[in-house]
Amino acid sequence: MTDTGGPRVTEGPFRAYAASVEDVRKGTETFLRSVGYDLASPDYLGFARPDFHARRKEGDKTYEVVLVTEAGIEKAVDGFVRLAAMKASKGPAPDYGLVLPPINEYLLLEWLQNEKGRNFYELKRQDFMLWMYNPVEEAMWSWVGGPRDKAFASHFVLPGFSPDVIVGQRLAWVIEEEFEEEEK
């Protein structure tokens, strides 16, 4: 992807929808309950405390989700650091994810693709999820990763659509272009 020299999305007036973290938390709680999850007290997991620690039993299988919320993409790394601390303490059994209010999709793509996809590839390596909750539409989007519990599928906007595949393909093109440039 070649830099055109034009204004970047992060410099423009439209960055995110007006939604408070509290609205996102309320919507996330409703969302988790609609999937059939019971919310546990969000006790500390090691040095950090999740905003949501939820479980759902299906037969002899128990699914577990640990989520944190942040105010926007600018704070996303803080949320993922909290998740990494909790995962170091609790282990890989739960699904770990960050929930943000909805942001401009170009800004999201820029954040994921920055520094040759460092953020994107780290999320994939850590097996972290990135969700966005839109309080106006009362809708949850899954942008990167996904829970192991298939009961979530019918509750997300565009179930079965995986934007992280698109991001991975775009990053492959960027790396290929840079490789070709270096060879010239």
Secondary structure, 3 states (H helix, E strand, C coil): CCCCCCCCHHHCCCCECCCCHHHHHHHHHHHHHHHCCEEECCCCECCECCCEEEEEEECCEEEEEEEEECCCHHHHHHHHHHHHHHHHHHCCCCEEEEEECCECHHHHHHHHHHHHHHHHHHHHHHCEEEEEEECCCCEEEEEECCCCCHHHHHHCCCCCCCHHHHHHHHHHHHHHHHHHHHHC
